[in-house]
Amino acid sequence: MLLTNSTLAILPAEEKKVSLQFDLHRVRLESVGVGVPMKYDAELTNAKPPGEIVSQGNFGPWVGSEPGATTLDGKYVFDKADLGVFSGIAGILHSEGQFTGSLDSISVRGQASVPDFRLTMAGNPVPLSTRFEVLVDGTNGNTILRPVVGTLGKTTFTTSGGIIKHERDAARTVSLDVSMPKGNLQDLLRLAMKGPSFMEGVISLKTKIDIPPLTGRVREKLLLDGEFQLSQGRFLRSSIQDQIDMLSRRGQGQPKNEDIDEVVHEMRGAFRLNNEMMTFKSLSFAVPGAAVDLAGGYDLNADVLDFHGTLKLQAKVSQTMTGWKRVALKPVDPFFSKEGAGTFLRIKVVGTASEPKFGLDRGKKPQEEKKTEQESAVDSRRQEKNNGNETGRHRVAQ
């Protein structure tokens, strides 16, 4: 049997949704007898993402009593698939591979590449390629990712998890585990941010990615929970790196030593993203002579930073200065030397991601706030008691 220039329409379960249409350029089915698999080859345009599919293989025989048990196998080439139909991403995908199994359990193995993969919010293309093995339920579209090995730019990562539609949900839920043992930070920044990367380094990342049923804005629904470690970090914008170099000089008590230059830093943290709020349970930053420990959050929607923590320097306060200040500040050194540091300061980072503001944190510690609340309650009770005593004495006087 030969079909040419026909259309296959898959009607959605919900009336408001648009049907998926596949343009079948050429489909040939060859049957050699009852109870024997049919050979097929097909050329068609995929519905979403739109792209050209060429496939050959075997299908059947059809199991009427249990359609999911119907067997199939073959190979495919998926070319010129436009990812721009999906919200938030873009690029042209090419994939090829082979598959085997039954309709309710199809094992697919292959590779895919997107030379111009990009996030539309940033627009910077970064080449993406993957080698994958997935298990697909052809009766409902649920997909289990066995470890998928991907390369983004020069960075290799692995992903496992699933894309599942649960019985009561209208759409699918994405749940993934991502591991990046030794990534190139510039690859990630180039993908996520507009303009050139502002930092380089080696990043180690482990995170869980959960996206509830795929409706609405993905960023609002994206859930992250993980930790990272950055080594050999260096800022590529000279003004920022100059400040880091000066921090290291002062931290080592050598504020005029120009040989302390282009210092590298380390950073690590544990984070969670929920409802467009990135919360850092811990965030530490270190350069020779200085260490910063912070906790706080970043509101992606409002672009607001709110971090509080400590700055520790090896040098004493007076040693961070030059000239007469170095001498004048020696008497106060003991007041700032604590917790094993030459200088210990409470700091905060507020403002926006593009214009962060660093300063001393003069707020009270949580313990102090708790104590103040308790003292306030005690004072309030004392005041009420005093007011009662005053009223009693007034009545006696009358």
N, C-alpha and C positions, 0 to 999 in steps of 0.2 A: 504494500500500500504506500502511496506517495502523496503527501500533502504539500502544496506550495502556496505562498502568499496568503496565509490564513492568520486568524487571530484567536488566541486563547484568553478568555476573560475569567478571572477568579473573583467571584462576588464576595464581598465582606459580610461578616455576621451582623454588623451594625449598618443600618440603612444610610446613616449620615456619611459613612466613609466611602471613598472612591474605590472602585474595583481596580485590581491589578491586571494590566493587559500585556500580553506577550505576543510580539509579532513573530509568527512562525514562517521564516523564509522558505525552509525546506525541511520536511520530516519524512524519513523513509522507514517503514516497519516491514520486516521480512519474517514471516512465519514459516516454519518447516514442519509443523504438525501440532496436534493437540497435546498438551502436557509438556511441551518443549519450550524453553525460553525463546522470545523473539529477539532478533538482532535489530538494532536501530542505529541510525545516524541522524543528527539534527543540527540545523543552523537557525538560530533565533536571536531576537533582541530581548534582553532581560528587562523586566518591568522596573525594578528599583534595587540597586542603582542601574540606570540605563547603560547597557554595554552589550557587546556581541559575544554569544556563546556558540561554540562548536563542540559537539559531544558525540561519541560513539560508544556502543556497548551492547549489553543484553538485558532484557527485562522479562520477568515472569518465570514460569507460568503464573497467572493470576490466581490467588487463593480467595475465592469468593466468601468463604465462611470466616476468614480472618485476613483481611487485606494487608494488615501490617506484616504478615509473614511472607508476602510476595518478595522474591529475591530480585536483585539488580546488581550490575557492575558496569564499569566503563571508565572512560577518561574524558577530560574536558579541557578546553581553553576558554578563558573568560578575558576579553580584551576591551580596552577603551571604556572602562566603567567609570562613569562620572560620579564621584563621591559628593559633589556639590549639592546633590538633592537632600543630603542629610544636614540638619541644622548644626552649625558650628565647625564643620570640617570641609575640606576641599582637596582635590587632586584626582589624577587619572590612574586607575588601578588596572594591573595586569596579573592574572592568576592562572595557573595550570596545575593539574594533578589527576589523581585517580580515586575511584570510590568502589566500595563493595559492601554487600550485606543484604539486609531486608529493609522494607519501607520504614519499619519502626526502629531500626538500628543500623544506620548507614555510617560506615567508617570512611572518612575522607582524609586523604593525605596529599599534601602539595606545597606550593610556595606562592607567594604573592609579593608584588612590589608596587610602590607608589613613589615615583621619582620626585614628584612635586607635592608631597603631602604637606598640609598646613592647617592651622587653626585659623578660621576666618577673623577672629578677634585680633590676631597679630599679623597674619598675612605673609610670614616668612616661610618659604618652602624648605623642607628638610627631607631628604630621601628616607623612605621607610621600606623595609623588606622583612618578610617573615617566612619561616618554615613551620608548617603546622600539621597537626593530626587532631581531628575533631570527630566527635560522635554526634550524629544528627538523627533526630526522630522525624522521619519524613511525614508522619501523620499529623504532627502539631508544630514542627519547626524548632522545638527545644534543642539546644546545642550545648554539648559539654566539651570544653577545651582541655585536651591533654596538654602537657607542657608545650607551649608555643614559644619558639625562639625567634626573637625579633631584633632587628638592627635599625636604630634611628640615628642617622648620620654615621658617627663612629662608635656609637654606644650600643652595646648588646644587653638585652634584657630577656627575662622569661615570664610568661603569663600562664596561669591556669585558672579554671573556674567554670562558670556556666552562664548561659543566657536562657532563662527559663520563664515560661508563662504559667503562673499558678492558676488554679481553678477559678478563683474569685476575681482575679485581676483582668483588666481590659487589655493590658499590654504586658510586655516582657520585663523581667527584672534582670539586671546585669550584676553579677557578683564575681570579682576577680581578685587573685593574689598576684602581685607584681614584685619581682626581685631584680634589682639592678646592682650587681656586685662592684662594678668599676666603670662608672659612666663618665662621659665627657659633659661637664656642666654647661658648656657653651651650646651643645646640641639642644638641651632642654630649654635654656633661656631663649635661644633663637626661635624655638617653636612657640613658646608661651608669651613672648614680649615683642612689642613693636621696636623696630630699629635694631642696631647692632647690639651684641651681648656686652654687658658691662662688667662681667667677671669670668674668670676661667678657673678650672680646678678639676679634681677627681671626686666624683660623688658616688656614695654607696647608699642605696635606697631600698627599703622594704615597706610595702603598703598594701592595705586592703582597699579595693575600690568597689563601692556599691552604688548602683543607680536604680532607684525604684522604677516602677513601670514607666516606659519611655513616652511620656506626654509632657508638653510644656517645655520650659527652658531647662536644658540639661544641667547648667551650672547651678541652678537653684536646688536641684535634686541630688547633685553629686555628693557622696559621702566618702571621706578618706580617713584612714586611721593607720598611722605608720611612724617610721623613724628614719632619719637620714644622718649621714656623716660626710662632711666635706673636708678634703685634705688638699694641700698644695694650692690653696685658694689665693687669687690675686686679682685686684680690681684693675680693669683696663682703662678706666677713666682716671687721668692723672690726678685730678683734684681730690677724688676719694682716696686713691692710693697714697697721696701725700699725707692725708690725715691719719691713715693707718700707720704710715712710716713714723710720723711724729708721735703717735700713741706709743709705739714700740720704743722710740728713743727716750721718751719721758718715763716709760715704765721701767726701763733699764737704768734710769738716772743719768742719761747722757743726751740731754736735749739738743746739743750742738753737734753731735756726731753724725756727719753726713754720710759716713760709710754704712750706717744702718739705713738701707734703702731697698725699695722693692721687696719688702718682707712678705713672706707668705703666711697665711693664717689657716686655722682650722676651725670648723664649725660643726656642731651636731645638735640634734633636737628630736623631740617626740611631738607629733602634731595630730590634730584631728580637724577635719573640715565637715561642717554640718550647717545647712541653711545659709550658705555663703559666709559663714564665720570660721576663719582659720584660727584655732586655739592651739597654742604651744604650751604643753605641760612643762617643757624645759627647752631652753635654747641657750647654748653656750658658744662663746666666740673667744679665740685665744691667738695672740701673737707673742713673740719673744718679749717677756717683761710685763705682759698684761693679760688679764682674763676677765671676761664679762659673762655673767650668768643672769638670764632673764626668764620671765614667764609672762604670758599675756596673750593678746589676740590681735587679729587683723580682720576688719570688716570689709570683705571684697566689694560689697555693694556700695557702701558709703565711703570706701577708701580711707579708713581711719585706723591708725596704729595706736595701741595702748599696751605698752610693755613696762614692767618694773623689775628691778633686780639690783645686782651689785657689780662694782668695778674693783678689781684687786690689782695693785701694782707692786712689783718687787721693790721699787724705790720708795723712799719716804717722801712726804709732800715737798719738803725743802729741796730734795734732790731732783725733782721734776722741773725746777726753775733754774734761771741763770741770774748772774749779777747780784744786786742787793737783795732781791727777793729770796734768793737761796739762803742768805744769812738771816733775813728777817723772819723766815718761816720755821727756822729750826726749833724754836720754843714750842710750836704747836705739833710737831711730829708725833709725840706720844699719843695725842688725842685721836689721830687717824691710823695708828698702827694697831691693828687687831686681826684676829682670826688668821694669824700667820702671814699676813701681808704687810708690806711696808706702808702702803696706803690702802685704806678700805673706805669706799664711798657707796652710798645708795643712789642709784640713778634711775632715770625713766627715759623711754623713747616714745614720743607721741607725734602727732601730725599725720602726714600722708606718706604713701610709699615713695612718691617722687620728691617730697620735701620733708624728710623726717627731722624731728627736733630732739636733740639730746640735752639733758640737763640733770641737775641734782634732784633727787626725789625727797622732798621735805614732808611727804605724807607720813602718817603714823603706820607702824607695823600692825599687822592683823592682831597680834597679842595686845598691843597698846590700845587698839580700837575696842577690843573685847573688854579690856580692863576699864576703859573710859565709859563704856556702856553700863558695866556693872556699877561703877562709881556713881554714874548719873542716876541709876535706879535707887541706890542707897541715899544719895542726896535728896532725891524726890521724896522718899519715905520720911527722911528726917524733916524735910520742910513741912510735909503734911502734919507730922507729929508736933512740930513747933507751932504751926498754925493752930492746931487743936489746943495746945497748952495755953497759947496766947488768948484764945477765945474763952477758955475756962477761967483764966485769971481775970479777964475783963468782966465776966459774969459775977465773979466773987467780989470784985471791986464795986460793982453796982449794988 
